[in-house]
Amino acid sequence: MQNIFYEPQQGGLCRMHALNAYYGRSKITPAMFGEYQKEYDAFMRAKFNTDVSVADYDYINSDHNTIISYVLKYKDNIYTRFYPAGTNRPDLSEHNFLFLLSDSHVWCMRRVAGVWYRIDSLSGVSPDSISAAQDPKIAVIAPVDPGNELLINLNKLRRIVPPEEESIKRYLAALHKESKILGDIEVPLSIIMEILEMGSRPDRPKITELVSRYNNFLKQFTRGRYLDLELIQANIPYILCKFFRMAKQL
């Protein structure tokens, strides 16, 4: 599983200030943010068996969630994309709002009438270049359209594995021999399952069943069974093939 840590500054309140900058008002109070942190810890503990508190570290697992992403997604149904530090990224000027994460601070960039502004709880608001967001030492969170994000990650999976169960099993067995766990499948699959979970409804039983199957697998997988090929092959090929069949209409 992918784990990335950012140590929060100011007791983590810079993340609350960043969220309020996105909303354009003091929507979230320190008391509310404290409750959100507790909710997020419980959410990540149930999903990934994570025992780190977000009050101490802003941690990111394979679903690319942070406390910022969690609040946006699960309180206001606003989906986000995460650009990890240390990786190449595309031109971010396609977005209108960005959260920037260093190893000790969080601030924002907002575009208004073609001009980018830095919004920072430490330094205030000022016109600024978007170049900081392109710095590979900085991680970035960007609000995005969930439907488009689903298609992007679907295409990533299609490029990695063919839609046949036996072929997927062979691919997973090859990864297992090299101790690569789920390889490049892990992140796009985790993102897709979260998008499906956020959009699940009682009248979509196939989606509900698929997400439930994935979450049940994840609970076992993250209990130290990362190299359990039997567990992986009993679940991932089924999940991928069923999703590929559902996605033919996309």
N, C-alpha and C positions, 0 to 999 in steps of 0.2 A: 504494500500500500504506500501511496505517496504521502509524506508528511513534511510540511514546510512550516517553520515557526517565525513569527515576528513578535518581538517583545514590545508591548504597548507602552506608550509614554503617558504621563499625567494620569496614571491610574486607568488608562484605557479611554479616558473621556475624549481624546482627540477623535476617536471613532464615532462617538455620539455627536460631536460637533460636525464631523464630516457628513453624517446622515442628515442632520438638520440643515446643512448647507445645500444638500440635494433637494430637500423639501422646500427650502426657501423661507423657513420659519423655525422657531423653537418648538417643534412638534414633540420631540422626545426629551423628557426630563431625566436628570441623573437617577431618580428612583425607578422610572420606567426602564432605563437602560440596564440598571442592575437586575431587574426582573428578566429582561430579554437575555442577559448573559446566563442566568440560571436556566432558562428555557433551552438556550442553545447548547449548554453543557449536557443537559438531559437528552436532547435530540441527538447529539453526536455520540453520547455514551450508548444509547439504544441502537444506533445505526452502525457505528464503527468500534464499539467497545473502547472508546477513547476515555482516558482517565485524567487528561490535562484540562485545567480550567481556563476558559477564555479570559478570565480576569488576570491571569498570569501571562498567558501567551495567546497570540492570535494564530491558531493552527489551521492548516488547510489539508484536507484529505483528498481522495480521488474525485469527489464530487465538486471540488473547487469552491467550496463554501467557506466563508469567513463570517464573523458576527455581522458585518455589514451586509453581506449577501443574504444571510438568514433573515435579517429584519426586512430588507426590501422584498424578498420572495414570499416569506410566510406571513408578513403583516400587511403587505400591500400588493402582492402578486406581481412584482416587478422583477423580471428575470435579469441575470447578470452574466457576463463573461469574465473569466479570470485570466490575466496574462502573467505567468510566474516571472519572478526575477531570474536573471541568468539565461533567458531565452530570447531568441530573435522574435520580433513581432512586426505585424504589418503597420502601415501608416494609420495612426489612431485618429486622424483628423476627421474620419467618417462619423465619429461620435460627437455628441454635444456636451457630455458630462463624463468626467473620469474621477475615480478615487485613486490616489497614489499612495503606496505603502513602502516606506523604507524599513530598515530593521528596528526603528524606534519611534516612528511617527506616521501619521496619516493626514493627508490634506487633499484638496480637490482642485480640479480645473473645470471651468464652465465656459462654453462659448456663447456669446451674446452678440448678435448682429455681426458675425464674422470675426469678432475679437475674443481671444482667450483670456480669462481672468484666473488668477490663483486665489483660492479661498482657503485661508489657513488660520486655525485657531490661535497660532502663535504670532503671526505677522499681519493678519487682517486680509483685506481684499486689494488686489492690484493687477493691472494688465501684465501678462507674462507670456512667454513662448511655451508651446506645447512640447518643446524639446526634452523637458524633464521626464515626460511620460514615455519617451522613446529610449531613455537610459536603461540599459539592461540590468542595472543594479536595483532598479525600482520595479516593484510589482504593481499591476494596474487592475482595477475592477471597473467594468463599463456596463451600464444598463443596455440590454439588447432585446430584440424581439424573440420570444421563445420558439415560435414556429420556425423562424429562420435558423435559430441555433440548433434545433432538432435536425433540420436538413443537413447542416454543416457536419454534425457529428455522425449522422447516418452515412454520409458519403465517406467520412474517415473510416468507418467500420467496413464499408464495402471495398475500400482499397486495401484493407488489411487481410480480410478473410473472405473466402467464397461463401455463398449462402447454403452450403451443404453440410449436414451434421458431421459426417465422417471426415470431411476435409478440415473442419474446425477442430475436431478431436486430434487429428494428426498435427495440426499447428500448435495446439496446446501441449501435446506430448513433447514436441521439439523445444518449446519454451521451457518445459519442466526439466529437460536434460541440461539446460544451461542456467537453471535456477532463476529464470526471468519472470516467474509467477505468471501474471496475465499479460505482460508485455504492453504493447501499444493499444490493446483492447480496453484496458482498465478505465482510463479517463473518459473517452467518448461514451462508453457504455454506461458509466456511472452518471454522467451528465444527462444522457437520454432518459434513463430510468427516473431521474428526479423530475425532468420536464413532464414525463408521462404521469408521474405521481401527482404533480401539482394540477394537472388537467384531468385527473381521473374523476368519474362521476358514477352514481349507481347504475346508470343506463349504459355504462361501458365496462361490462364484466370482464372482457378479455384483457383490457388494459389493467384492471384491478388485479386480476390473477397473475399477470406477467410481473407487475411491480412487486406483488407479494412474494412471488417465487424468488425474485432477485434479492429482496430485503432479507428473506429467510436464509438465502445462501450467504449473504454478506455477514449476518450475525455469526454464522459458523466459521466463515473464512477468516474473520478478524479475531477469532479466539485462538490465534496461533496456528491456524491450519493453512497458511499461505502456500505451502508446498504439497498440500494434499491433492494429488492429481485426480484421485477417485472422486473427491468432492467437486472439484472444478469441472471435470468432464461429465459429471452427472447433472450439472446445472447450466454452465455457460453455453454449450452448444444448443441446448433446448431453448434457452432464453434468446440467443442471437437468431436462431432460425425462425422462431415464432415472431420476433420483432421484424425480421426481414420480410416475412409474409404479410404482416400487417402494414408494412411501409410501402408495399408495391403501389399503393394508391397515392403516395406522397410525391 
